[in-house]
Amino acid sequence: MTDSEKKEIVKLTAEKFMECQRAARKEKRSRWLHDTRQLMKHYNTLNEHSKKAVATLEEALAANDLQDGSGHKKICVETIKTSSAKTFVIMQHVNSMLDVLKNDCKKSGRERKYRIFKSHFIDKKTFKTIASEENIDERTAYRDTGDILETLSVLLFGIEELTKA
């Protein structure tokens, strides 16, 4: 094998590697956007759960001693405790980032986009209703919501989200 053939193989391998890296980043970003959309789709339910869970974190910790001989109740309490704690922490983070997002949109002149986003995900209005209220095309409401979801995704998932394919 000649030196030029070796160089060509290395070049092709490096190009393929970089292509795979870009695809992996794109897939990860796509998952984050999907996760952000799902989180906002269920925002009201999760927020209510974090405030009114069957067992508050303190109650779950106190009830941790309850168990029958098989340990079954202990497993249930552990599950409730874990679910309550995770949901509470996540929703505290989401609510904080929604405040940051609202302030950022206000500073950058994207109030309408934030209003549309809030109307759709928190107030549960349809895009048709929002478009009518805002005097815009329905497609614009979809686009604006997508833009805000991308910004929120960066806020929720941090610096890694900025590494885009």
C-alpha positions in Angstrom: 0.0 0.0 0.0 1.4 3.4 -1.0 1.6 6.5 1.2 -1.0 8.2 -0.9 -3.4 5.3 -0.5 -2.8 5.3 3.3 -3.5 9.1 3.4 -6.7 8.6 1.4 -7.9 5.8 3.8 -7.1 8.0 6.9 -8.9 11.0 5.2 -12.0 8.9 4.5 -12.0 7.4 7.9 -11.7 10.8 9.5 -14.6 12.1 7.4 -16.7 9.2 8.3 -15.9 9.6 12.0 -16.9 13.3 11.8 -20.1 12.4 10.0 -21.0 10.0 12.7 -20.2 12.6 15.4 -22.5 15.1 13.7 -25.3 12.5 13.4 -24.9 11.6 17.1 -25.1 15.3 18.1 -28.1 15.8 15.9 -29.8 12.8 17.5 -29.1 14.0 21.0 -30.4 17.5 20.2 -33.5 15.9 18.7 -34.1 13.9 21.9 -33.7 17.1 24.0 -36.2 18.9 21.9 -38.6 16.0 22.1 -38.0 15.8 25.9 -38.6 19.5 26.2 -41.8 19.3 24.2 -43.1 16.3 26.2 -42.2 18.1 29.5 -44.2 21.1 28.4 -47.0 19.0 27.1 -47.5 17.6 30.6 -46.3 20.7 32.4 -49.6 21.5 34.3 -50.0 17.9 35.5 -46.4 17.6 36.6 -46.4 21.0 38.3 -49.6 20.0 40.2 -48.0 16.7 41.1 -44.9 18.4 42.5 -47.1 20.6 44.7 -49.7 18.1 45.8 -48.0 14.7 45.7 -49.7 11.9 47.7 -46.7 12.0 50.0 -44.6 15.1 50.4 -40.9 14.4 50.7 -41.1 14.7 54.5 -44.2 12.4 54.7 -42.5 9.9 52.5 -39.4 9.9 54.7 -41.5 9.5 57.8 -43.6 6.7 56.2 -40.5 4.9 55.1 -40.6 2.8 58.3 -44.0 1.3 57.3 -43.6 -2.2 55.9 -45.2 -5.6 56.3 -43.2 -8.8 56.6 -42.6 -9.1 52.8 -41.3 -5.5 52.5 -43.9 -4.7 49.9 -45.1 -1.4 51.5 -41.5 -0.3 51.8 -41.0 -0.7 48.1 -44.2 1.4 47.4 -43.1 4.1 49.7 -39.6 4.2 48.2 -41.2 4.5 44.7 -43.5 7.3 45.9 -40.6 9.1 47.7 -38.4 8.8 44.7 -41.1 10.0 42.2 -42.1 12.9 44.5 -38.5 14.0 44.9 -37.6 13.8 41.2 -40.7 15.5 40.1 -40.3 18.3 42.7 -36.7 19.0 41.7 -37.4 18.8 38.0 -40.4 21.1 38.2 -38.4 23.6 40.4 -35.8 23.7 37.6 -38.4 24.0 34.9 -40.2 26.8 36.7 -36.9 28.7 37.2 -36.0 28.3 33.6 -39.4 29.4 32.5 -38.8 32.6 34.5 -35.4 33.0 32.8 -37.0 32.4 29.4 -39.8 35.0 30.1 -37.2 37.6 31.1 -35.0 36.8 28.1 -37.9 37.1 25.7 -38.9 40.4 27.2 -35.4 41.8 26.9 -35.0 40.5 23.3 -38.4 41.7 22.0 -39.8 38.2 21.7 -42.8 38.7 24.0 -45.2 37.5 21.3 -43.3 34.2 20.9 -43.4 33.7 24.7 -47.1 34.5 24.9 -47.8 32.0 22.1 -45.7 29.4 23.8 -47.4 30.0 27.2 -50.8 30.0 25.6 -50.3 26.7 24.0 -48.4 24.7 26.6 -49.6 26.2 29.9 -53.1 27.7 29.0 -53.7 24.7 26.7 -55.1 26.8 23.8 -55.0 25.4 20.2 -52.8 27.0 17.6 -55.9 28.0 15.7 -57.2 30.0 18.7 -53.8 31.5 19.4 -53.4 32.6 15.8 -56.8 34.2 15.9 -56.1 36.1 19.1 -52.6 37.2 18.0 -53.8 38.1 14.4 -51.1 35.9 12.8 -51.1 32.8 10.6 -51.5 29.5 12.4 -48.1 28.3 10.9 -46.4 31.4 12.5 -47.8 30.2 15.9 -46.2 26.8 15.3 -42.9 28.3 14.3 -42.8 30.7 17.2 -43.5 27.9 19.7 -40.7 25.8 18.1 -38.3 28.7 18.5 -39.1 29.1 22.2 -38.9 25.3 22.7 -35.3 25.4 21.3 -34.4 28.2 23.7 -36.0 26.4 26.6 -34.2 23.2 25.7 -30.9 25.1 26.0 -31.9 26.4 29.4 -33.0 23.0 30.6 -30.2 20.9 29.3 -27.4 23.4 29.5 -24.2 23.9 27.6 -24.3 20.6 25.8 -27.4 21.7 23.9 -25.4 24.5 22.3 -23.2 22.0 20.5 -25.4 21.7 17.5 -24.9 19.5 14.4 
